[in-house]
Amino acid sequence: MNVLNRYELELEGKTVVIRCFGEWGLPLALEFLDALERQVGEVPSGTAWATLVDFTGWEAVAPEVWEITHKVVELCNERGRTHSAYSFGSLEIGQKMVEKGIVDPESKHIRHFATESLAREWLGALGYLND
């Protein structure tokens, strides 16, 4: 977890769990990208892994933050992420992510959920979480 309590990162089984909170500007988004890169580095090489991202309490304030979210997706894809579950809570945040091309609503490997618990159920059924 970062000092400002604006995000949490943890590795659960074969899933990097990401929770984002509050309003983000560019400095925090860049800090998060660095922290995520370190966390993803803990995933054993050659392992199929997933992300569970909870955006229910998050807001991108600076337009540059959206550019960093693209870099986050690229980083995860380059490092071998195979599935991703997003919890938006609000339809508005989910729509912005789709509009900005950050998430692909047509992908079979990406799912969008109203709550983190529903996202967990899906990833658990796929064998990514150790419960």
CYANA upper distance limits for C-alpha pairs under 8 A (distance plus 0.5 A):
  1 MET  CA      5 ASN  CA      6.86
  1 MET  CA      6 ARG  CA      8.42
  1 MET  CA      7 TYR  CA      6.46
  1 MET  CA      8 GLU  CA      4.81
  1 MET  CA      9 LEU  CA      6.47
  2 ASN  CA      6 ARG  CA      7.14
  2 ASN  CA      7 TYR  CA      6.68
  2 ASN  CA      8 GLU  CA      7.26
  5 ASN  CA     21 PHE  CA      8.03
  6 ARG  CA     20 CYS  CA      6.43
  6 ARG  CA     21 PHE  CA      5.24
  6 ARG  CA     22 GLY  CA      6.62
  7 TYR  CA     18 ILE  CA      7.61
  7 TYR  CA     19 ARG  CA      5.84
  7 TYR  CA     20 CYS  CA      4.89
  7 TYR  CA     21 PHE  CA      6.26
  7 TYR  CA     32 PHE  CA      8.09
  8 GLU  CA     17 VAL  CA      8.24
  8 GLU  CA     18 ILE  CA      6.20
  8 GLU  CA     19 ARG  CA      5.57
  8 GLU  CA     20 CYS  CA      7.18
  9 LEU  CA     16 VAL  CA      7.41
  9 LEU  CA     17 VAL  CA      6.18
  9 LEU  CA     18 ILE  CA      5.35
  9 LEU  CA     19 ARG  CA      7.23
  9 LEU  CA     35 ALA  CA      8.49
  9 LEU  CA     36 LEU  CA      7.69
  9 LEU  CA     39 GLN  CA      7.66
 10 GLU  CA     16 VAL  CA      6.25
 10 GLU  CA     17 VAL  CA      5.79
 10 GLU  CA     18 ILE  CA      7.39
 10 GLU  CA     39 GLN  CA      7.71
 11 LEU  CA     15 THR  CA      6.21
 11 LEU  CA     16 VAL  CA      5.07
 11 LEU  CA     17 VAL  CA      6.60
 11 LEU  CA     39 GLN  CA      7.86
 11 LEU  CA     42 GLU  CA      8.45
 11 LEU  CA     43 VAL  CA      8.33
 12 GLU  CA     16 VAL  CA      6.80
 12 GLU  CA     17 VAL  CA      7.34
 12 GLU  CA    129 LEU  CA      6.61
 12 GLU  CA    130 ASN  CA      7.23
 13 GLY  CA    128 TYR  CA      6.74
 13 GLY  CA    129 LEU  CA      5.45
 13 GLY  CA    130 ASN  CA      5.55
 14 LYS  CA     43 VAL  CA      7.78
 14 LYS  CA     47 THR  CA      8.21
 14 LYS  CA     48 ALA  CA      7.72
 14 LYS  CA     49 TRP  CA      5.38
 14 LYS  CA     50 ALA  CA      6.89
 14 LYS  CA    128 TYR  CA      5.46
 14 LYS  CA    129 LEU  CA      6.60
 14 LYS  CA    130 ASN  CA      8.37
 15 THR  CA     49 TRP  CA      6.13
 15 THR  CA     50 ALA  CA      5.17
 15 THR  CA     51 THR  CA      5.77
 15 THR  CA     52 LEU  CA      7.24
 15 THR  CA    128 TYR  CA      6.31
 15 THR  CA    129 LEU  CA      6.70
 16 VAL  CA     39 GLN  CA      8.03
 16 VAL  CA     40 VAL  CA      7.63
 16 VAL  CA     49 TRP  CA      8.24
 16 VAL  CA     50 ALA  CA      6.85
 16 VAL  CA     51 THR  CA      5.32
 16 VAL  CA     52 LEU  CA      6.84
 17 VAL  CA     51 THR  CA      6.34
 17 VAL  CA     52 LEU  CA      5.31
 17 VAL  CA     53 VAL  CA      6.59
 18 ILE  CA     51 THR  CA      7.78
 18 ILE  CA     52 LEU  CA      6.56
 18 ILE  CA     53 VAL  CA      5.20
 18 ILE  CA     54 ASP  CA      6.66
 19 ARG  CA     53 VAL  CA      6.39
 19 ARG  CA     54 ASP  CA      5.21
 19 ARG  CA     55 PHE  CA      6.90
 20 CYS  CA     53 VAL  CA      8.33
 20 CYS  CA     54 ASP  CA      6.79
 20 CYS  CA     55 PHE  CA      5.99
 20 CYS  CA     56 THR  CA      8.14
 20 CYS  CA     57 GLY  CA      6.97
 20 CYS  CA     58 TRP  CA      5.87
 21 PHE  CA     55 PHE  CA      7.69
 21 PHE  CA     56 THR  CA      8.17
 21 PHE  CA     57 GLY  CA      5.22
 21 PHE  CA     58 TRP  CA      4.91
 21 PHE  CA     59 GLU  CA      7.89
 22 GLY  CA     57 GLY  CA      6.42
 22 GLY  CA     58 TRP  CA      5.31
 22 GLY  CA     59 GLU  CA      6.34
 23 GLU  CA     58 TRP  CA      6.66
 23 GLU  CA     59 GLU  CA      5.19
 23 GLU  CA     60 ALA  CA      6.31
 23 GLU  CA     61 VAL  CA      6.33
 24 TRP  CA     28 LEU  CA      6.56
 24 TRP  CA     29 ALA  CA      7.00
 24 TRP  CA     58 TRP  CA      8.19
 24 TRP  CA     59 GLU  CA      6.74
 24 TRP  CA     60 ALA  CA      5.56
 24 TRP  CA     61 VAL  CA      6.02
 24 TRP  CA     62 ALA  CA      7.46
 24 TRP  CA     65 VAL  CA      7.67
 25 GLY  CA     29 ALA  CA      6.80
 25 GLY  CA     60 ALA  CA      7.30
 25 GLY  CA     61 VAL  CA      6.25
 25 GLY  CA     62 ALA  CA      5.54
 25 GLY  CA     64 GLU  CA      8.18
 25 GLY  CA     65 VAL  CA      6.77
 26 LEU  CA     30 LEU  CA      6.65
 26 LEU  CA     62 ALA  CA      6.92
 26 LEU  CA     64 GLU  CA      6.56
 26 LEU  CA     65 VAL  CA      5.99
 27 PRO  CA     31 GLU  CA      6.74
 28 LEU  CA     32 PHE  CA      6.58
 29 ALA  CA     33 LEU  CA      6.74
 29 ALA  CA     65 VAL  CA      6.52
 29 ALA  CA     68 ILE  CA      6.92
 30 LEU  CA     34 ASP  CA      6.92
 30 LEU  CA     68 ILE  CA      7.53
 31 GLU  CA     35 ALA  CA      6.78
 32 PHE  CA     36 LEU  CA      6.47
 33 LEU  CA     37 GLU  CA      6.68
 33 LEU  CA     68 ILE  CA      7.88
 33 LEU  CA     71 LYS  CA      8.36
 33 LEU  CA     72 VAL  CA      6.86
 34 ASP  CA     38 ARG  CA      7.00
 35 ALA  CA     39 GLN  CA      6.76
 36 LEU  CA     40 VAL  CA      6.48
 36 LEU  CA     72 VAL  CA      8.40
 37 GLU  CA     41 GLY  CA      6.69
 37 GLU  CA     75 LEU  CA      7.92
 38 ARG  CA     42 GLU  CA      7.44
 39 GLN  CA     43 VAL  CA      7.97
 40 VAL  CA     76 CYS  CA      8.03
 40 VAL  CA     79 ARG  CA      8.09
 43 VAL  CA     47 THR  CA      7.59
 43 VAL  CA     49 TRP  CA      8.11
 46 GLY  CA     80 GLY  CA      8.28
 47 THR  CA     80 GLY  CA      8.34
 48 ALA  CA     80 GLY  CA      7.23
 48 ALA  CA     81 ARG  CA      6.94
 48 ALA  CA     82 THR  CA      6.54
 49 TRP  CA     80 GLY  CA      7.63
 49 TRP  CA     81 ARG  CA      5.63
 49 TRP  CA     82 THR  CA      6.29
 49 TRP  CA     83 HIS  CA      7.39
 49 TRP  CA    128 TYR  CA      7.19
 50 ALA  CA     81 ARG  CA      5.88
 50 ALA  CA     82 THR  CA      6.24
 50 ALA  CA     83 HIS  CA      5.14
 50 ALA  CA     84 SER  CA      5.83
 50 ALA  CA     85 ALA  CA      8.35
 50 ALA  CA    123 LEU  CA      8.28
 50 ALA  CA    128 TYR  CA      7.13
 51 THR  CA     81 ARG  CA      7.84
 51 THR  CA     83 HIS  CA      7.09
 51 THR  CA     84 SER  CA      5.20
 51 THR  CA     85 ALA  CA      6.77
 52 LEU  CA     84 SER  CA      6.38
 52 LEU  CA     85 ALA  CA      5.31
 52 LEU  CA     86 TYR  CA      6.45
 52 LEU  CA     87 SER  CA      8.27
 52 LEU  CA    116 GLU  CA      8.39
 52 LEU  CA    119 ALA  CA      7.45
 52 LEU  CA    120 ARG  CA      7.90
 52 LEU  CA    123 LEU  CA      8.50
 53 VAL  CA     84 SER  CA      8.13
 53 VAL  CA     85 ALA  CA      6.74
 53 VAL  CA     86 TYR  CA      5.33
 53 VAL  CA     87 SER  CA      6.62
 53 VAL  CA    116 GLU  CA      8.46
 54 ASP  CA     86 TYR  CA      6.49
 54 ASP  CA     87 SER  CA      5.17
 54 ASP  CA     88 PHE  CA      6.85
 54 ASP  CA    115 THR  CA      8.36
 54 ASP  CA    116 GLU  CA      6.65
 55 PHE  CA     86 TYR  CA      7.86
 55 PHE  CA     87 SER  CA      6.34
 55 PHE  CA     88 PHE  CA      5.43
 55 PHE  CA     89 GLY  CA      7.58
 55 PHE  CA     93 ILE  CA      8.27
 56 THR  CA     87 SER  CA      6.95
 56 THR  CA     88 PHE  CA      5.39
 56 THR  CA     89 GLY  CA      5.09
 56 THR  CA     90 SER  CA      7.09
 56 THR  CA    115 THR  CA      8.29
 57 GLY  CA     89 GLY  CA      8.47
 59 GLU  CA     93 ILE  CA      8.31
 60 ALA  CA     65 VAL  CA      6.51
 60 ALA  CA     66 TRP  CA      7.62
 61 VAL  CA     65 VAL  CA      7.80
 62 ALA  CA     66 TRP  CA      8.34
 63 PRO  CA     67 GLU  CA      8.02
 64 GLU  CA     68 ILE  CA      7.23
 65 VAL  CA     69 THR  CA      6.89
 66 TRP  CA     70 HIS  CA      7.08
 66 TRP  CA    100 LYS  CA      8.24
 67 GLU  CA     71 LYS  CA      7.14
 68 ILE  CA     72 VAL  CA      6.74
 69 THR  CA     73 VAL  CA      6.90
 69 THR  CA    102 ILE  CA      7.46
 70 HIS  CA     74 GLU  CA      6.76
 70 HIS  CA    102 ILE  CA      6.32
 71 LYS  CA     75 LEU  CA      6.51
 72 VAL  CA     76 CYS  CA      6.79
 73 VAL  CA     77 ASN  CA      6.63
 73 VAL  CA    102 ILE  CA      7.62
 74 GLU  CA     78 GLU  CA      6.46
 75 LEU  CA     79 ARG  CA      6.70
 76 CYS  CA     80 GLY  CA      7.01
 76 CYS  CA     81 ARG  CA      5.97
 77 ASN  CA     81 ARG  CA      5.68
 77 ASN  CA     82 THR  CA      8.06
 82 THR  CA    109 HIS  CA      7.32
 83 HIS  CA    109 HIS  CA      5.27
 83 HIS  CA    110 ILE  CA      6.27
 84 SER  CA    109 HIS  CA      6.92
 84 SER  CA    110 ILE  CA      5.29
 84 SER  CA    111 ARG  CA      7.05
 85 ALA  CA    110 ILE  CA      6.25
 85 ALA  CA    111 ARG  CA      5.45
 85 ALA  CA    112 HIS  CA      6.41
 85 ALA  CA    113 PHE  CA      7.79
 85 ALA  CA    119 ALA  CA      5.98
 85 ALA  CA    120 ARG  CA      8.36
 85 ALA  CA    122 TRP  CA      8.31
 85 ALA  CA    123 LEU  CA      7.70
 86 TYR  CA    110 ILE  CA      8.20
 86 TYR  CA    111 ARG  CA      6.77
 86 TYR  CA    112 HIS  CA      5.28
 86 TYR  CA    113 PHE  CA      6.49
 86 TYR  CA    116 GLU  CA      8.22
 86 TYR  CA    119 ALA  CA      7.20
 87 SER  CA    112 HIS  CA      6.43
 87 SER  CA    113 PHE  CA      5.24
 87 SER  CA    114 ALA  CA      5.93
 87 SER  CA    115 THR  CA      5.73
 87 SER  CA    116 GLU  CA      5.87
 87 SER  CA    119 ALA  CA      7.03
 88 PHE  CA     93 ILE  CA      6.73
 88 PHE  CA     94 GLY  CA      6.14
 88 PHE  CA    112 HIS  CA      7.76
 88 PHE  CA    113 PHE  CA      7.05
 88 PHE  CA    114 ALA  CA      6.27
 88 PHE  CA    115 THR  CA      7.56
 89 GLY  CA    113 PHE  CA      8.04
 89 GLY  CA    114 ALA  CA      5.22
 89 GLY  CA    115 THR  CA      6.48
 90 SER  CA     94 GLY  CA      7.31
 90 SER  CA    114 ALA  CA      7.94
 91 LEU  CA     95 GLN  CA      6.61
 92 GLU  CA     96 LYS  CA      6.79
 93 ILE  CA     97 MET  CA      6.79
 94 GLY  CA     98 VAL  CA      6.86
 94 GLY  CA    112 HIS  CA      8.44
 95 GLN  CA     99 GLU  CA      6.50
 96 LYS  CA    100 LYS  CA      6.51
 97 MET  CA    101 GLY  CA      6.79
 97 MET  CA    102 ILE  CA      5.66
 97 MET  CA    103 VAL  CA      6.30
 98 VAL  CA    102 ILE  CA      6.41
 98 VAL  CA    103 VAL  CA      5.68
 98 VAL  CA    104 ASP  CA      6.75
 98 VAL  CA    105 PRO  CA      7.35
103 VAL  CA    110 ILE  CA      8.23
104 ASP  CA    110 ILE  CA      7.71
105 PRO  CA    110 ILE  CA      7.78
105 PRO  CA    111 ARG  CA      7.90
105 PRO  CA    112 HIS  CA      8.36
107 SER  CA    111 ARG  CA      8.20
111 ARG  CA    119 ALA  CA      8.21
112 HIS  CA    119 ALA  CA      7.94
113 PHE  CA    118 LEU  CA      6.73
113 PHE  CA    119 ALA  CA      6.31
114 ALA  CA    118 LEU  CA      7.75
115 THR  CA    119 ALA  CA      7.08
116 GLU  CA    120 ARG  CA      6.60
117 SER  CA    121 GLU  CA      6.77
118 LEU  CA    122 TRP  CA      7.03
119 ALA  CA    123 LEU  CA      6.89
120 ARG  CA    124 GLY  CA      6.27
120 ARG  CA    129 LEU  CA      8.05
121 GLU  CA    125 ALA  CA      6.62
122 TRP  CA    126 LEU  CA      7.01
123 LEU  CA    127 GLY  CA      6.91
123 LEU  CA    128 TYR  CA      5.95
123 LEU  CA    129 LEU  CA      6.86
124 GLY  CA    128 TYR  CA      6.00
124 GLY  CA    129 LEU  CA      5.39
124 GLY  CA    130 ASN  CA      7.79
124 GLY  CA    131 ASP  CA      8.22
